Amino acid sequence: MDDAGPDRTGLDARDRRLVALLRTGCSATEAARRLGEDTAQVAARLVALRTRYGVGSTRALLAALPAPPD
């Protein structure tokens, strides 16, 4: 699998890094800072992901995604 391409969840590398940070307890703002991205860009990506997975919150999004492999 190409690390930049979609994985089994359909997430690309940027989204996987974002989700990993959120799973460690980072807020969206903190995740944006750590990723070197604008907070508005991260917020827009989260809206798109929540829409794609049919959930209404980031917590529900994280619950809907399969756990990362060990």
BELVENMO-V750442 format. One line per field, one symbol per residue. ss: DSSP state (H for helix, E for strand, C for the rest). A space follows every 50 residues. Layout:
# BELVENMO-V750442
ss: ???
This chain:
# BELVENMO-V750442
ss: CCCCCCCCCCCCHHHHHHHHHHHCCCCHHHHHHHHCCCHHHHHHHHHHHH HHHCCCCHHHHHHHCCCCCC
